[in-house]
């Protein structure tokens, strides 16, 4: 689904989203619509809000996972891939999820490519 907004609307929506803990505009729109339809805040299965200290750790772990994936891609191309590297990437992704209080894997996070 896509929604077209003019500049004023986008600015208003971004400002309203900025007052919440939502990072993505799409996630904010979904939460607002679900709240309007259900009469209570939140979206079923929503990711729990995380304390700031965990958010910083999460962002660092996500960046480290991304950097490691790039390194693995380069090593794969050269045929110099260390054994068990996929397990290392998965553990790093799981650590990121753990900081968010998530126990189930999220597609694309913690999985080697």
HELIX and SHEET records of a PDB file:
HELIX    1   1 UNK A    7  UNK A   18  1                                  12    
HELIX    2   2 UNK A   25  UNK A   38  1                                  14    
HELIX    3   3 UNK A   52  UNK A   78  1                                  27    
HELIX    4   4 UNK A   85  UNK A   99  1                                  15    
END                                                                             
